[in-house]
Amino acid sequence: MSKIACSSLATRSVQIGVGHDEQTGGISFPIYPSATYRHPGVGQSTGYDYTRSGNPTRQLLEDALADLEGGARGLAFSSGMAALTTLFLHFSSGDHLVVSEDLYGGTYRVLEQIFAKFGLQTSYVDTTSLAAVEAAVTAQTKALLIETPGNPLLGIADIAGLADLCQANNLLFVVDNTFLTPALQRPLELGADVVVHSATKYLGGHSDLCAGALVTKDEELGEQLYFLQNSTGAILPPQDCWLLIRSLKTLPLRMERHSASALQIAQWLQRQPQVEKVYYPGLGEHPGHQLVSQQATGFGGMLSFRVSDPQLAEQILESLQLISFAESLGGVETLITLPAVQTHGDIPAEERERLGICNSLLRLSVGLEEPADLIDDLQQALSQFSGRVVYG
């Protein structure tokens, strides 16, 4: 029986896999751990031959990822870095990439310490400025890779404007959509060619799996990237595919709560005398607030804030009781990091300082706890340093 076509992303998320197990009618699609598959006869195949090349559980996940992002082809990887590494293998020695300067340190590391050795050249620019991106394009430039919002300073890039620039210069346009996810932002519909995810983060959402994803706008590019994935083998195992399918079912609901709580905490942080600056695109004074309001339906659960003293930042990390001082982001639990020494430690110190990623900057991944409880924890941690309890 054919299903009703649903335009609602929330409904489509919940319905992932429902009705696909025709043999048993299982609501939850099964895990297929088989490494290989029996052929019906010589020259015949069930559609699956060897699990690196294809697996029923992974296929369902990849189809769901493509559907949620509005793309033609989804690919599931063993990590976000595996997804990016496969994407970078699409280019050749001598090619040039323009990349957001406000980006995850691991992306910088793999480009500078690995792919640079093979002749892939990279320029890091302020991708919130169309003029800066255009000025960085050379005859050798093949692609633009942006993170928006940026990491950890939450800069906002004009996706549609950059898409026009890429089209005019025949560049592949890649958007890392990890922070907002397709529940809040859909870059392919704004002109991007590829969307990247560290699916460990919000897509997984429970701090219990490591995964990555690529989604392409057209089938031909998807097939090219699949060839690289199949050849190099950085696939997501079927058990983790099933776990990610389960998580995607609650993605829109989780992102709604993450966003609402992050805004409440950002507004509270603005009122604290020990906090010098809050970076959150949901705040009206954020320079990208109007733009992100136009190209996304929410502001996400990530924020950063700079305190008045590096010792205060250290004291906060040591004093928090509910909020965990831990790497990563996007889980149901609230996590806090010191980017200068953790997520962005591989970026040279002088570059970090130029960008404002100093030892006083903290990045907060706001989880699904009651916001008042998180504020209470931040309040007691701030008061440990000053000796004063700040209310408000």
C-alpha positions as CSV (number, residue, x, y, z in Angstrom):
1,M,0.0,0.0,0.0
2,S,1.4,3.4,-1.0
3,K,2.0,6.0,1.7
4,I,0.7,9.5,1.9
5,A,3.3,12.0,0.7
6,C,4.2,14.2,3.7
7,S,5.8,17.6,3.3
8,S,6.4,17.9,7.0
9,L,10.0,17.1,7.9
10,A,8.9,16.2,11.5
11,T,6.5,13.6,10.1
12,R,9.0,12.2,7.6
13,S,11.6,11.9,10.4
14,V,9.4,9.9,12.6
15,Q,8.4,7.6,9.7
16,I,11.9,6.7,8.7
17,G,11.9,2.9,8.2
18,V,8.2,2.4,9.1
19,G,6.7,0.0,6.6
20,H,10.0,-0.9,4.9
21,D,10.3,-4.4,6.6
22,E,7.7,-6.1,4.4
23,Q,8.6,-9.6,5.6
24,T,7.6,-9.0,9.3
25,G,5.9,-5.6,9.3
26,G,8.4,-4.4,12.0
27,I,8.0,-0.7,12.8
28,S,11.7,-0.6,13.6
29,F,13.7,-1.5,10.6
30,P,16.1,-4.4,11.3
31,I,19.9,-4.4,11.6
32,Y,21.6,-6.4,8.8
33,P,25.0,-7.3,10.2
34,S,25.9,-9.7,7.4
35,A,29.3,-9.0,5.8
36,T,28.4,-10.7,2.5
37,Y,25.3,-11.9,0.7
38,R,24.3,-15.0,-1.2
39,H,23.8,-14.7,-4.9
40,P,20.7,-16.2,-6.5
41,G,22.8,-17.4,-9.4
42,V,25.7,-16.6,-11.7
43,G,25.6,-13.0,-12.8
44,Q,22.7,-12.4,-10.4
45,S,22.5,-10.2,-7.3
46,T,19.9,-9.3,-4.6
47,G,21.3,-5.8,-4.9
48,Y,23.8,-6.4,-2.1
49,D,27.1,-8.2,-2.6
50,Y,29.5,-7.0,0.1
51,T,28.6,-4.8,3.0
52,R,31.4,-2.2,2.3
53,S,29.6,-1.6,-1.0
54,G,26.1,-1.7,0.4
55,N,24.0,-2.8,3.3
56,P,20.2,-2.6,3.7
57,T,20.3,-0.8,7.1
58,R,22.8,1.7,5.7
59,Q,20.8,2.1,2.6
60,L,17.7,3.1,4.6
61,L,19.7,5.6,6.6
62,E,21.3,7.1,3.5
63,D,18.0,7.5,1.7
64,A,16.6,9.2,4.9
65,L,19.5,11.6,5.0
66,A,19.0,12.5,1.4
67,D,15.3,13.0,1.9
68,L,15.7,15.2,5.0
69,E,18.3,17.5,3.3
70,G,16.4,17.6,0.0
71,G,19.2,15.9,-1.9
72,A,19.6,13.2,-4.5
73,R,22.2,10.9,-2.7
74,G,23.2,10.4,0.9
75,L,26.3,8.6,2.1
76,A,26.9,7.5,5.7
77,F,30.5,7.4,7.1
78,S,32.3,6.2,10.2
79,S,32.9,9.8,11.4
80,G,32.5,13.4,10.3
81,M,36.2,13.5,9.5
82,A,35.8,10.3,7.4
83,A,33.1,12.1,5.4
84,L,35.3,15.2,4.9
85,T,38.4,13.1,4.0
86,T,36.4,11.3,1.3
87,L,35.2,14.6,0.0
88,F,38.7,16.0,-0.2
89,L,39.8,12.9,-2.1
90,H,37.5,14.2,-4.9
91,F,40.2,16.9,-5.7
92,S,43.6,16.6,-7.3
93,S,47.1,17.9,-6.5
94,G,47.3,21.6,-7.4
95,D,43.7,22.2,-6.7
96,H,42.8,25.1,-4.4
97,L,40.0,25.3,-1.8
98,V,38.5,28.3,-0.1
99,V,37.4,27.4,3.4
100,S,35.8,29.2,6.3
101,E,38.3,30.6,8.9
102,D,35.7,30.0,11.6
103,L,35.8,26.2,11.4
104,Y,36.3,23.1,13.4
105,G,40.0,22.5,14.2
106,G,39.9,19.0,12.9
107,T,39.1,20.2,9.4
108,Y,42.0,22.5,9.6
109,R,44.3,19.7,10.8
110,V,43.4,17.3,8.0
111,L,43.8,19.9,5.3
112,E,47.1,21.3,6.6
113,Q,48.8,18.2,8.0
114,I,47.6,15.6,5.5
115,F,46.2,16.9,2.3
116,A,48.7,19.7,2.0
117,K,51.4,17.0,1.6
118,F,49.6,15.8,-1.6
119,G,49.4,19.3,-3.1
120,L,45.9,20.4,-2.1
121,Q,46.1,24.1,-1.4
122,T,43.7,25.9,1.0
123,S,43.0,29.5,1.8
124,Y,41.0,30.4,5.0
125,V,38.8,33.4,4.8
126,D,36.0,35.2,6.5
127,T,33.1,33.6,4.7
128,T,30.6,36.0,6.2
129,S,32.0,38.4,3.6
130,L,31.1,37.8,0.0
131,A,33.9,40.2,-1.0
132,A,36.5,38.2,1.0
133,V,35.5,35.0,-0.6
134,E,35.5,36.4,-4.1
135,A,39.0,37.9,-3.6
136,A,40.3,34.5,-2.5
137,V,39.2,32.7,-5.7
138,T,42.0,31.9,-8.1
139,A,42.2,30.0,-11.4
140,Q,43.1,26.9,-9.5
141,T,40.1,27.2,-7.0
142,K,37.8,24.2,-7.3
143,A,35.5,24.5,-4.2
144,L,34.3,26.6,-1.4
145,L,33.7,24.9,2.0
146,I,31.8,26.8,4.7
147,E,30.6,26.2,8.2
148,T,27.5,28.3,9.0
149,P,27.1,29.0,11.8
150,G,30.8,29.0,12.3
151,N,32.7,27.1,15.0
152,P,33.2,28.4,17.6
153,L,32.4,32.1,16.9
154,L,29.0,31.4,15.3
155,G,29.5,33.6,12.3
156,I,26.8,33.5,9.6
157,A,27.5,33.1,5.9
158,D,25.1,34.1,3.2
159,I,24.4,30.6,1.6
160,A,22.4,31.9,-1.4
161,G,24.9,34.7,-2.1
162,L,27.8,32.3,-1.9
163,A,26.0,29.8,-4.1
164,D,25.7,32.5,-6.8
165,L,29.4,33.3,-6.5
166,C,30.3,29.6,-6.8
167,Q,28.1,29.1,-9.8
168,A,29.7,32.2,-11.5
169,N,33.1,30.7,-10.9
170,N,32.3,27.0,-11.5
171,L,33.1,26.0,-7.9
172,L,31.7,23.1,-6.0
173,F,29.9,24.6,-3.0
174,V,30.0,22.6,0.2
175,V,28.2,23.5,3.4
176,D,28.8,21.9,6.8
177,N,25.3,21.8,8.3
178,T,26.3,20.1,11.6
179,F,25.2,23.0,13.9
180,L,21.7,23.6,12.5
181,T,20.8,20.3,10.8
182,P,18.1,19.9,8.1
183,A,15.5,20.5,10.8
184,L,16.5,24.2,10.9
185,Q,18.6,24.9,7.7
186,R,18.6,23.3,4.2
187,P,21.6,24.5,2.3
188,L,20.9,22.4,-0.9
189,E,17.7,24.3,-1.4
190,L,19.7,27.6,-1.1
191,G,22.2,26.5,-3.8
192,A,24.8,24.3,-2.2
193,D,26.1,21.2,-4.0
194,V,27.1,19.1,-1.0
195,V,26.1,19.1,2.7
196,V,28.4,17.7,5.3
197,H,27.6,16.5,8.8
198,S,29.4,15.2,11.8
199,A,26.4,13.0,12.6
200,T,28.0,12.3,15.9
201,K,26.5,15.6,16.9
202,Y,22.9,16.7,16.5
203,L,21.9,14.0,14.0
204,G,22.9,11.3,16.5
205,G,22.0,13.5,19.4
206,H,22.7,11.2,22.3
207,S,26.5,11.1,22.6
208,D,26.6,7.4,21.9
209,L,27.8,7.0,18.4
210,C,30.4,8.4,16.0
211,A,29.2,9.0,12.4
212,G,29.4,11.3,9.4
213,A,27.4,12.1,6.4
214,L,27.5,13.6,2.9
215,V,24.4,14.6,0.9
216,T,24.7,15.7,-2.7
217,K,22.2,17.7,-4.7
218,D,22.6,15.7,-7.8
219,E,23.0,12.0,-8.4
220,E,26.1,12.2,-10.6
221,L,28.2,13.8,-7.9
222,G,26.7,11.4,-5.4
223,E,27.9,8.5,-7.5
224,Q,31.4,10.0,-7.7
225,L,31.6,10.3,-4.0
226,Y,30.2,6.8,-3.5
227,F,33.0,5.5,-5.7
228,L,35.5,7.1,-3.3
229,Q,33.7,5.8,-0.2
230,N,33.5,2.3,-1.6
231,S,37.1,2.3,-2.7
232,T,38.5,3.6,0.6
233,G,36.0,2.0,2.9
234,A,35.1,4.6,5.5
235,I,31.5,3.3,5.9
236,L,29.2,3.4,8.9
237,P,28.6,-0.1,10.3
238,P,25.0,-1.4,10.3
239,Q,24.6,-1.3,14.1
240,D,25.5,2.4,14.2
241,C,23.3,3.0,11.1
242,W,20.4,1.7,13.1
243,L,21.2,3.9,16.1
244,L,21.4,6.9,13.8
245,I,18.0,6.1,12.2
246,R,16.5,5.9,15.7
247,S,18.0,9.3,16.6
248,L,16.8,11.0,13.4
249,K,13.2,10.3,14.4
250,T,13.3,12.9,17.2
251,L,15.6,15.4,15.4
252,P,13.1,18.2,14.8
253,L,11.7,18.0,18.3
254,R,15.2,18.1,19.8
255,M,16.4,21.0,17.7
256,E,13.4,23.0,18.7
257,R,14.2,22.5,22.4
258,H,17.9,23.1,21.9
259,S,17.2,26.4,20.2
260,A,14.7,27.7,22.8
261,S,17.0,26.8,25.7
262,A,20.1,28.3,24.1
263,L,18.4,31.6,23.5
264,Q,17.3,31.7,27.1
265,I,20.8,31.0,28.4
266,A,22.4,33.4,25.9
267,Q,20.2,36.2,27.2
268,W,21.0,35.4,30.8
269,L,24.7,35.3,30.1
270,Q,24.5,38.8,28.6
271,R,23.4,40.2,32.0
272,Q,26.4,38.7,33.9
273,P,29.1,41.2,34.7
274,Q,31.9,38.6,34.3
275,V,30.8,37.9,30.7
276,E,32.3,40.3,28.2
277,K,30.6,38.9,25.0
278,V,28.1,36.3,24.0
279,Y,28.1,34.8,20.5
280,Y,24.7,33.4,19.6
281,P,22.9,34.2,16.3
282,G,19.5,34.2,18.0
283,L,20.4,37.5,19.8
284,G,19.2,40.6,17.9
285,E,22.6,42.3,18.1
286,H,24.4,39.4,16.6
287,P,25.7,40.6,13.2
288,G,24.3,37.6,11.4
289,H,20.9,37.6,13.1
290,Q,18.9,39.0,10.3
291,L,20.6,36.8,7.7
292,V,20.2,33.5,9.7
293,S,16.5,34.5,10.3
294,Q,16.1,34.5,6.5
295,Q,17.9,31.3,5.6
296,A,17.1,29.1,8.6
297,T,14.0,28.4,10.8
298,G,15.9,28.4,14.1
299,F,19.2,29.4,15.7
300,G,20.4,26.1,17.1
301,G,21.8,25.0,20.5
302,M,25.4,26.3,20.2
303,L,26.7,29.4,21.8
304,S,30.1,30.8,22.9
305,F,30.9,33.4,25.5
306,R,34.0,35.2,26.5
307,V,34.6,35.9,30.2
308,S,36.8,38.6,31.7
309,D,39.7,36.5,32.7
310,P,41.3,33.2,31.6
311,Q,41.5,32.1,35.2
312,L,37.7,32.6,35.4
313,A,37.2,30.4,32.4
314,E,39.3,27.7,34.1
315,Q,37.4,28.1,37.3
316,I,34.1,27.8,35.5
317,L,35.2,24.5,34.0
318,E,36.3,23.1,37.3
319,S,33.2,24.3,39.2
320,L,30.4,23.2,37.0
321,Q,28.4,20.3,38.5
322,L,25.5,19.7,36.0
323,I,27.2,20.8,32.8
324,S,30.0,18.5,31.7
325,F,33.4,19.7,30.6
326,A,33.8,17.5,27.6
327,E,34.6,17.4,23.9
328,S,31.9,17.2,21.2
329,L,28.5,18.8,21.1
330,G,24.9,18.2,20.0
331,G,23.9,15.7,22.6
332,V,20.9,15.7,25.0
333,E,23.4,16.6,27.7
334,T,24.8,20.0,28.0
335,L,28.6,20.2,27.3
336,I,31.2,22.9,27.6
337,T,34.6,23.2,26.1
338,L,37.6,25.5,26.0
339,P,38.2,25.7,22.2
340,A,41.6,27.2,22.3
341,V,43.1,24.1,23.9
342,Q,40.5,21.4,22.8
343,T,38.6,21.6,19.5
344,H,40.8,24.3,18.0
345,G,44.1,23.4,19.5
346,D,45.7,22.4,16.2
347,I,45.2,25.9,14.8
348,P,48.3,28.0,15.3
349,A,48.2,30.2,18.4
350,E,48.7,33.4,16.4
351,E,45.8,32.5,14.2
352,R,43.6,31.6,17.1
353,E,44.3,35.0,18.8
354,R,43.6,36.8,15.5
355,L,40.2,35.1,15.3
356,G,39.4,35.7,19.0
357,I,39.7,32.0,20.1
358,C,41.5,32.8,23.3
359,N,41.7,31.2,26.7
360,S,38.8,33.2,27.9
361,L,36.4,31.9,25.3
362,L,34.1,29.0,26.3
363,R,31.8,27.1,23.9
364,L,28.5,25.8,25.3
365,S,26.4,23.0,23.7
366,V,23.0,23.5,25.3
367,G,21.3,20.2,25.9
368,L,17.7,19.3,26.8
369,E,17.8,19.8,30.6
370,E,15.6,22.4,32.2
371,P,17.2,25.8,31.3
372,A,16.7,27.1,34.8
373,D,18.8,24.2,36.1
374,L,21.6,25.0,33.6
375,I,21.5,28.7,34.6
376,D,21.8,27.8,38.3
377,D,24.9,25.7,37.5
378,L,26.5,28.5,35.5
379,Q,25.6,31.0,38.2
380,Q,27.2,29.1,41.0
381,A,30.3,28.5,38.8
382,L,30.6,32.2,38.0
383,S,30.2,33.1,41.7
384,Q,33.1,30.8,42.7
385,F,35.6,33.2,41.1
386,S,34.2,36.6,42.2
387,G,32.9,35.6,45.6
388,R,29.6,37.1,44.6
389,V,26.4,35.4,43.6
390,V,24.9,37.2,40.6
391,Y,21.1,37.0,40.2
392,G,19.1,37.8,37.1
